[in-house]
Amino acid sequence: MSTINEHAKAIKDLEDHLKKYSCVLLEGFIDEEVLREKEHQLPTDTHFVRFINGDDREEEMMAIRAFRMSDIFDAIQDAGHYTQEICQGYGTISPNLFTGVEA
């Protein structure tokens, strides 16, 4: 991707694609250390996901909310990206009590 607008559009397209698999993009462009710092604001069904963007071959790291890891894998693969890692064990808030990411 050559411009910020193209990259933002790609992220929006991925976010829309994730919704088809009952997944929610919580944080884009996040590394694992920052996710650990924010985990008290996140639900327990948060996953740290690393994948290779199918368009520009850049590594992406995101926090994605999903009930099953397979839903995340399917959404990313079907969007034309290459899943590298999906890790669970983040977040401390019960999913049914989570209302959104706090600033």
Secondary structure, DSSP 8 states (H G I E B T S, - for coil): --SHHHHHHHHHHHHHHHHHTT-EEEEES--HHHHHHHGGGSBTTEEEEEEE-TTT--EEEEEEE-S-HHHHHHHHHHTT-EEEEEEEEE--B-GGG------
